[in-house]
Amino acid sequence: MSLRRERGFTLIELMVTLTVFVILASIAYPSFRGMTRANRLATANNELIALTNLARSEGIRNNRGGGICGSADGTACDGSWSKGVLAWSDLDGDGQLGGSDTVLRFSQGNPQLSVAGPTDAAITFDGRGRRKAVAEQSLVLSPSSCKTGEGKSTLTINQSGQVRVTKGTCA
């Protein structure tokens, strides 16, 4: 008999290790998936707040106004909030994106998120940073396939131009 010890794993040791790994992965995957969705929503939420604040501060800076709107291509306002959001400096002060206005930033939409905003209008600010529209304006962010219990976020822009965020769940 040889006194040399064999090195390596036995088949049983390998199978036990793989079984433990599969069990841990099946427990961790749903939590990781939920965390990924929550982070995706938080990122889009922060991007919309940043675009709103950029348009507002630019409107104060140029003393004529600024705004944000839904845009599919980043060149014109078309109400497609889920496809992208465009922030612009309203150099002519008319409250609409026109030829003389400057596009400040365009943020491409995430296909896994849905953004609902004013369908017929942009969110515009005057030269003092106040919202031009009389009625309250808000943006609602949610997963594209919003299942019961998943998180969603509502950004409400008040008359003075400040953004308030309300967290909720899909129904």
Stockholm file with secondary structure:
# STOCKHOLM 1.0

chainA/1-171         MSLRRERGFTLIELMVTLTVFVILASIAYPSFRGMTRANRLATANNELIALTNLARSEGIRNNRGGGICGSADGTACDGSWSKGVLAWSDLDGDGQLGGSDTVLRFSQGNPQLSVAGPTDAAITFDGRGRRKAVAEQSLVLSPSSCKTGEGKSTLTINQSGQVRVTKGTCA
#=GR chainA/1-171 SS CCCCCCCSCCHHHHHHHHHHHHHHHHHHHHHHHHHHHHHHHHHHHHHHHHHHHHHHHHHHHHTSCEEEEECSSSSSCCSCTTTEEEEEECTTCSSSCCTTSEEEEEEECCTTEEEECCSSCCEEECTTSCBSCSSCEEEEEEETTCCTTCEEEEEEECTTSCEEEEEEECC
#=GC SS_cons         CCCCCCCSCCHHHHHHHHHHHHHHHHHHHHHHHHHHHHHHHHHHHHHHHHHHHHHHHHHHHHTSCEEEEECSSSSSCCSCTTTEEEEEECTTCSSSCCTTSEEEEEEECCTTEEEECCSSCCEEECTTSCBSCSSCEEEEEEETTCCTTCEEEEEEECTTSCEEEEEEECC
//
